[in-house]
Amino acid sequence: MIRQKVKVRASKTPMVAASEYRAPAGMGQRQERLIGAGGEINASSKKELLNRQAAFIAAASNGQVVGNDVFAATEANTKVHMELVKAAFNDKDAYRVLGERMADALYQTCNRQGFARKYLTKITLEQGAIPRFPVRLKNVTASYSTSPTQIQSQITLDKWLLPPELQLVARPFIPLNDLNQSAGDVLQEKYVEATEAIMVSEDRLWMNLLNGLVGIDNPQTLVTGQLTPATFMQVQTNVTRWGLKAPHVLIATDLYQDIIGNSEFYTAMDPVARHELLLTGELGTMYGCTITSDAYRFQEHKVLNQGEFYIVADALNHGAYSDRGGLVSQPTDIVVEKAPGRGWVMYESIAMAVANSTSFAKGVRV
């Protein structure tokens, strides 16, 4: 019998802080830290900066690299989180407060990283008030959400749009077996699940509204082959021809790779070098637009299909959303879930509308 030696590799690359992340081998890059002392990517040219930027956000989406503050908190809080979860199983007050703190952190994440909240105007509602969104342009088509999966459209004839409120719900639950058997950070795992249920649902609501308005005033542009400056500007013109500014672009990962690989984009592209901005999805500016992508997100948090991109007008002319000031958290246990464990029901009341069908344009690779 001939025995062969088999190399055994780790199934998962350990997570590191952004300041400690090094360029991957085999990409023609120097094996040095990607992030310098000033928090910016080390690069000697714009081309190298774009390539290193792509490597960094790819590592972030795989969970290999996180911000320095997040990494420090993760290192320090893994044991703390376990103790908090154990306390939640034994102390009703700790159980309630832990859910409230998680809901507060999730609400901050939605405001910082959510695309819907980035591109829509926030309307503050007082108790007893109903959502009333101002209409900037009449005789166009508006779209609003009537449930987490359904939308409705209307021609804007009045000064105000009155979308209904709906509730988005997350149910993070820690089974007793997970607490007893898991060696990882179960609280962080449940936080990621809750992020998918709330922030990602908000983004999908917004994208459903956009897709329901495609072709009414601005046609969908089909991209064959690689994305080129001419095609990009064709989609941008679909928005600016209505007299609107087009300061935002949301682009899928594969199309951003086209930008990196096309020398025609180099003169127009001003890539972001600060890693803190990259970890919010902001990649740079080009033709007067801020380029944002979901490339940095975990796979389950991505909302764009491959080959899609949207060019969006300023928030005042695009649409609005409202909430009631944050997420509400209520404890739940075996009585409700019919399984031993602890968890929370987190929910928010939200209304969302894209009030102007001319305020965006979509391109997609075929």
C-alpha positions as CSV (number, residue, x, y, z in Angstrom):
1,M,0.0,0.0,0.0
2,I,1.3,3.4,-1.0
3,R,0.7,6.1,1.5
4,Q,0.4,9.7,0.4
5,K,0.9,12.7,2.5
6,V,-2.1,15.0,2.5
7,K,-1.9,18.6,3.6
8,V,-4.5,19.5,6.1
9,R,-5.6,23.2,6.0
10,A,-7.8,25.2,8.3
11,S,-11.3,25.3,7.1
12,K,-11.7,29.0,8.0
13,T,-9.2,31.8,7.9
14,P,-8.9,33.4,11.3
15,M,-10.5,36.9,11.6
16,V,-8.0,39.7,12.0
17,A,-8.2,43.5,12.6
18,A,-8.0,45.7,9.5
19,S,-4.7,47.2,10.6
20,E,-3.2,43.6,10.7
21,Y,-4.6,42.4,7.4
22,R,-2.0,41.6,4.7
23,A,-2.3,41.3,0.9
24,P,-3.1,37.8,-0.2
25,A,-0.4,35.9,-2.0
26,G,-0.5,35.3,-5.7
27,M,-2.0,38.7,-6.7
28,G,1.3,40.4,-7.5
29,Q,1.1,42.4,-4.3
30,R,3.8,43.0,-1.7
31,Q,3.3,41.0,1.5
32,E,2.8,43.9,3.8
33,R,0.0,45.3,5.8
34,L,-2.8,46.6,3.6
35,I,-3.7,49.4,6.1
36,G,-1.1,52.0,7.1
37,A,-0.8,53.8,10.4
38,G,-3.2,56.5,9.2
39,G,-6.0,54.0,8.5
40,E,-5.6,54.2,4.7
41,I,-4.7,51.4,2.2
42,N,-1.0,51.3,1.3
43,A,-0.7,51.7,-2.4
44,S,1.8,53.3,-4.8
45,S,-0.6,53.9,-7.6
46,K,-4.4,54.2,-8.3
47,K,-4.3,50.8,-10.0
48,E,-2.7,49.1,-7.0
49,L,-5.2,50.9,-4.7
50,L,-8.1,49.6,-6.7
51,N,-6.7,46.0,-6.6
52,R,-6.0,46.2,-2.9
53,Q,-9.4,47.7,-2.2
54,A,-11.0,44.8,-4.0
55,A,-9.0,42.3,-2.0
56,F,-9.9,44.1,1.3
57,I,-13.6,44.1,0.7
58,A,-13.6,40.5,-0.5
59,A,-11.9,39.5,2.8
60,A,-14.4,41.6,4.7
61,S,-17.4,39.8,3.1
62,N,-15.8,36.4,4.0
63,G,-15.4,37.5,7.7
64,Q,-11.6,37.5,7.5
65,V,-11.2,41.1,8.4
66,V,-13.1,43.6,10.5
67,G,-12.6,47.1,11.8
68,N,-10.0,47.6,14.5
69,D,-12.7,48.6,17.0
70,V,-14.9,45.7,16.1
71,F,-12.0,43.3,16.4
72,A,-11.0,44.7,19.8
73,A,-14.5,44.4,21.0
74,T,-14.8,40.8,19.7
75,E,-11.6,39.7,21.4
76,A,-12.7,41.2,24.7
77,N,-16.4,40.4,24.5
78,T,-16.5,36.8,23.5
79,K,-16.2,35.6,27.1
80,V,-18.3,38.5,28.3
81,H,-21.1,37.6,25.8
82,M,-21.1,34.1,27.1
83,E,-21.4,35.3,30.6
84,L,-24.3,37.6,29.6
85,V,-26.1,34.8,27.9
86,K,-25.7,32.6,31.0
87,A,-27.0,35.4,33.1
88,A,-30.0,35.8,30.8
89,F,-30.9,32.2,31.5
90,N,-31.0,32.9,35.3
91,D,-31.9,36.6,35.7
92,K,-35.1,38.1,34.2
93,D,-33.7,41.7,34.4
94,A,-30.4,40.8,32.7
95,Y,-32.5,38.9,30.1
96,R,-34.6,41.9,29.3
97,V,-31.7,44.4,29.3
98,L,-29.6,42.3,27.0
99,G,-32.3,42.2,24.4
100,E,-32.7,46.0,24.7
101,R,-29.0,46.6,24.2
102,M,-29.0,44.2,21.2
103,A,-31.9,46.1,19.7
104,D,-30.1,49.5,20.2
105,A,-27.0,48.2,18.5
106,L,-29.0,46.8,15.6
107,Y,-30.8,50.1,15.1
108,Q,-27.4,51.9,14.9
109,T,-26.2,49.4,12.3
110,C,-29.3,49.9,10.2
111,N,-28.7,53.7,10.2
112,R,-25.0,53.4,9.4
113,Q,-25.0,50.6,6.8
114,G,-28.5,50.2,5.5
115,F,-29.0,51.2,1.9
116,A,-32.6,52.1,2.3
117,R,-31.8,54.6,5.1
118,K,-28.9,55.9,3.1
119,Y,-30.9,56.8,0.0
120,L,-34.2,57.8,1.5
121,T,-35.2,60.9,3.5
122,K,-36.1,60.1,7.1
123,I,-39.5,61.4,8.4
124,T,-39.8,61.6,12.1
125,L,-43.1,60.5,13.5
126,E,-44.6,61.5,16.9
127,Q,-47.0,59.3,18.8
128,G,-50.4,59.6,17.2
129,A,-49.1,60.9,13.9
130,I,-49.5,59.0,10.6
131,P,-46.8,58.8,7.9
132,R,-47.1,61.8,5.5
133,F,-44.3,62.0,2.9
134,P,-44.0,65.2,0.8
135,V,-44.3,64.8,-3.0
136,R,-41.7,66.9,-4.9
137,L,-42.8,66.1,-8.4
138,K,-46.4,65.4,-9.4
139,N,-47.8,63.3,-12.3
140,V,-45.1,60.6,-11.8
141,T,-45.5,57.1,-10.4
142,A,-44.9,56.5,-6.7
143,S,-44.5,53.1,-5.1
144,Y,-44.9,52.1,-1.4
145,S,-44.8,49.0,0.6
146,T,-48.0,47.5,2.0
147,S,-46.3,44.5,3.6
148,P,-42.8,43.1,3.9
149,T,-43.3,41.4,0.4
150,Q,-45.9,43.5,-1.4
151,I,-46.0,46.9,-3.0
152,Q,-48.5,49.2,-4.5
153,S,-48.2,52.0,-7.0
154,Q,-50.1,55.2,-7.7
155,I,-49.9,58.4,-9.8
156,T,-48.8,61.3,-7.6
157,L,-51.5,64.0,-7.9
158,D,-51.6,65.3,-4.3
159,K,-48.9,67.2,-2.2
160,W,-48.6,64.2,0.2
161,L,-48.1,60.5,0.0
162,L,-49.7,58.4,2.7
163,P,-48.1,55.0,2.8
164,P,-49.3,52.4,5.4
165,E,-47.1,51.3,8.3
166,L,-45.9,47.8,8.5
167,Q,-43.8,45.8,11.0
168,L,-40.5,44.0,10.4
169,V,-39.8,41.3,13.0
170,A,-36.7,39.4,14.1
171,R,-36.8,36.5,16.5
172,P,-33.2,35.7,17.7
173,F,-33.4,32.6,19.9
174,I,-30.6,30.8,21.7
175,P,-31.5,27.1,22.3
176,L,-30.2,25.6,25.5
177,N,-28.1,23.1,23.5
178,D,-26.3,25.9,21.7
179,L,-25.5,27.6,24.9
180,N,-24.1,24.3,26.4
181,Q,-22.3,23.0,23.4
182,S,-21.1,26.1,21.4
183,A,-17.5,27.2,21.7
184,G,-18.1,30.4,19.7
185,D,-19.9,33.6,20.4
186,V,-23.6,32.6,20.2
187,L,-24.7,36.2,21.0
188,Q,-22.8,37.5,18.0
189,E,-24.3,34.8,15.8
190,K,-27.8,35.8,16.9
191,Y,-27.0,39.4,16.2
192,V,-26.0,38.6,12.7
193,E,-29.3,36.7,12.2
194,A,-31.2,39.7,13.6
195,T,-29.4,42.0,11.2
196,E,-30.5,39.9,8.3
197,A,-34.1,40.0,9.5
198,I,-34.2,43.8,10.0
199,M,-31.6,45.8,8.1
200,V,-31.5,43.4,5.1
201,S,-35.3,43.3,5.0
202,E,-35.4,47.2,4.9
203,D,-33.0,47.1,2.0
204,R,-35.1,44.5,0.1
205,L,-38.2,46.5,0.7
206,W,-36.6,49.5,-1.0
207,M,-35.3,47.4,-3.9
208,N,-38.7,45.9,-4.4
209,L,-40.1,49.4,-4.7
210,L,-37.4,50.3,-7.3
211,N,-37.9,47.1,-9.3
212,G,-41.7,47.7,-9.4
213,L,-41.0,51.1,-11.1
214,V,-38.4,50.0,-13.6
215,G,-39.5,50.9,-17.2
216,I,-42.2,53.4,-16.3
217,D,-40.2,56.5,-16.9
218,N,-36.6,55.2,-17.2
219,P,-35.9,52.1,-19.2
220,Q,-33.8,49.2,-17.9
221,T,-30.4,49.3,-19.6
222,L,-29.0,45.9,-20.6
223,V,-25.2,45.5,-20.4
224,T,-23.6,43.0,-22.7
225,G,-20.1,42.0,-21.8
226,Q,-18.2,44.3,-19.5
227,L,-19.5,47.5,-18.1
228,T,-18.0,50.5,-19.9
229,P,-18.0,54.3,-19.3
230,A,-20.4,54.8,-22.2
231,T,-23.0,52.3,-20.7
232,F,-22.5,53.7,-17.2
233,M,-23.2,57.3,-18.4
234,Q,-26.2,56.1,-20.5
235,V,-27.8,54.9,-17.3
236,Q,-26.8,58.1,-15.5
237,T,-28.4,60.2,-18.2
238,N,-31.7,58.4,-17.7
239,V,-31.8,60.2,-14.3
240,T,-30.2,63.5,-15.1
241,R,-32.4,64.2,-18.2
242,W,-35.3,64.9,-15.8
243,G,-33.3,67.8,-14.3
244,L,-32.3,65.7,-11.2
245,K,-28.9,65.2,-9.7
246,A,-27.6,61.6,-9.6
247,P,-25.2,61.5,-6.7
248,H,-25.5,57.8,-5.8
249,V,-24.6,54.5,-7.4
250,L,-25.3,51.1,-5.9
251,I,-23.4,48.4,-7.8
252,A,-22.9,44.6,-7.6
253,T,-19.5,43.1,-6.9
254,D,-18.9,41.7,-10.4
255,L,-19.6,45.1,-12.1
256,Y,-17.1,46.8,-9.7
257,Q,-14.5,44.3,-10.9
258,D,-15.2,45.6,-14.4
259,I,-14.4,49.1,-13.2
260,I,-11.2,47.9,-11.7
261,G,-10.2,46.1,-14.9
262,N,-11.0,48.9,-17.3
263,S,-8.3,51.5,-17.9
264,E,-10.9,53.9,-19.2
265,F,-12.4,54.2,-15.7
266,Y,-9.1,55.1,-14.1
267,T,-9.1,58.8,-14.9
268,A,-12.6,59.2,-13.7
269,M,-12.4,57.0,-10.6
270,D,-11.3,58.4,-7.2
271,P,-11.2,55.3,-5.0
272,V,-11.7,55.4,-1.2
273,A,-8.5,54.6,0.7
274,R,-9.8,54.7,4.3
275,H,-10.8,51.3,5.5
276,E,-13.6,52.6,7.8
277,L,-15.5,53.8,4.7
278,L,-14.8,50.6,2.8
279,L,-16.4,48.7,5.6
280,T,-19.7,50.7,5.1
281,G,-19.7,49.8,1.4
282,E,-18.4,53.2,0.0
283,L,-15.8,52.5,-2.7
284,G,-15.1,55.9,-4.3
285,T,-16.5,58.6,-6.6
286,M,-16.8,58.6,-10.3
287,Y,-18.5,61.0,-12.8
288,G,-19.9,62.9,-9.8
289,C,-21.4,59.8,-8.2
290,T,-20.5,58.1,-4.9
291,I,-20.0,54.4,-5.6
292,T,-21.4,52.0,-3.0
293,S,-21.5,48.2,-3.1
294,D,-22.7,45.3,-0.9
295,A,-19.5,43.5,-1.6
296,Y,-18.3,44.0,2.0
297,R,-21.4,42.3,3.4
298,F,-21.7,38.7,4.5
299,Q,-23.2,36.5,1.8
300,E,-26.6,36.3,3.5
301,H,-26.7,40.1,3.8
302,K,-26.2,40.9,0.1
303,V,-29.2,42.4,-1.6
304,L,-27.9,42.9,-5.2
305,N,-28.0,40.2,-7.8
306,Q,-24.8,39.7,-9.9
307,G,-24.7,42.2,-12.8
308,E,-27.1,44.8,-11.2
309,F,-26.5,48.5,-10.6
310,Y,-28.8,51.4,-9.7
311,I,-28.1,55.1,-10.2
312,V,-30.2,57.1,-7.6
313,A,-31.1,60.8,-7.3
314,D,-30.8,62.8,-4.1
315,A,-33.0,61.6,-1.2
316,L,-35.3,64.7,-1.3
317,N,-36.3,63.8,-4.8
318,H,-36.2,60.0,-4.4
319,G,-38.4,59.0,-1.5
320,A,-38.8,58.7,2.2
321,Y,-39.2,56.3,5.1
322,S,-40.4,56.7,8.7
323,D,-40.0,54.7,11.9
324,R,-41.1,55.1,15.4
325,G,-37.7,55.8,16.9
326,G,-36.1,52.4,17.0
327,L,-36.5,48.7,17.6
328,V,-38.7,47.3,20.4
329,S,-37.4,44.2,22.2
330,Q,-39.5,41.7,24.2
331,P,-38.2,38.5,25.9
332,T,-39.5,35.1,24.7
333,D,-38.8,31.7,26.1
334,I,-40.0,28.0,26.1
335,V,-43.6,29.0,26.6
336,V,-43.7,30.7,23.2
337,E,-41.0,28.9,21.2
338,K,-41.8,25.4,22.5
339,A,-38.1,24.6,23.0
340,P,-35.7,25.2,26.0
341,G,-33.8,28.4,25.5
342,R,-33.9,32.2,25.7
343,G,-34.6,34.7,23.0
344,W,-36.3,38.0,22.0
345,V,-38.9,39.3,19.6
346,M,-37.6,42.5,18.0
347,Y,-39.7,44.6,15.8
348,E,-40.1,48.0,14.3
349,S,-42.9,49.9,12.6
350,I,-41.8,51.4,9.3
351,A,-43.3,53.1,6.3
352,M,-41.4,53.4,3.0
353,A,-42.1,54.9,-0.4
354,V,-40.2,55.8,-3.5
355,A,-42.2,58.9,-4.5
356,N,-40.7,59.6,-8.0
357,S,-40.3,57.0,-10.7
358,T,-37.8,59.3,-12.6
359,S,-35.4,59.4,-9.6
360,F,-33.5,56.3,-10.4
361,A,-32.4,54.1,-13.3
362,K,-31.3,50.5,-13.4
363,G,-28.7,48.6,-15.4
364,V,-28.2,44.9,-15.5
365,R,-25.7,42.6,-17.3
366,V,-27.3,39.9,-19.5
